[in-house]
Amino acid sequence: MHFINLFKLSYYFNNFPDAVFKLFWPMVILCGLVLFITVISNWRLAKFGKKWSGDVKFWWTHWLNMGYTFSIVGLLHLFFRYETIPYANWRIWPALMVIGIIGWIGYLVYYRYKLFPKKQADREVKQSLAYYFRRRRK
């Protein structure tokens, strides 16, 4: 594969690319390893995450969801490519998956540095005002 092929549209929409490429088995191992680590981490989060704060649990669940999604989609695409199923083994799907990973990480960074401080400030204001607006028990 030449680097210049990445800029050709026909490269991404080739119906019958060769089933096995140089990085096929390392990609299968990598996707399987990510899926395994995600399952183990999710099990540990369910078991030991009860004492974690909501923010830590929020970040772990988002990263684990990203791991589940992209490892399963990656394994599915590698299977379709190995079986040379037309339209499902296009190279556009891994390219879109990489764009999705970058977008998801970008959203998490945006959330962490833009939205999260606002939510934290609102939570502190609500907590300080809760003393004055609490219900009295009869």
C-alpha positions, 0 to 999 in steps of 0.5 A: 500500500502506498501512502498516496492511496489514502487520498484516492476515493477508489481505495476506500470503496474497493469491493474486493480488497485482499482478505488478508493484509499484513496487519490482519492478525495483529489487529484481531489480537488488538481488538480482542485484547481491548474487548477482554480488558473492557469486559474485565474493567466493566466487571471490576467497575460493577463490583468495586465502583460503588464507592467511587464518586459519580465523576470517576464512575462517569469517566470510566463508563464512557471510556469502557463504552468506547472500548466496547463499541470500537472493539466489537465493530473492529472485529466485525469488520475484520470478519467481513473483510476476511470473508470478502463480503462486498460492501461490508469490507470497504476500507471506508468503515475503518476510516469512519471508525478512526474518525469516530474515535477521534470525535469521541475523545474530542467530546470527552475532552470538551466535556471535561474542560468546558461542561464539567466545570459548569456542572460542578459549579451548579452542583455546589450552588445547589448544595449551598442553597439546599440548606435554606430550601430544605423541607421541614419534617412534621 
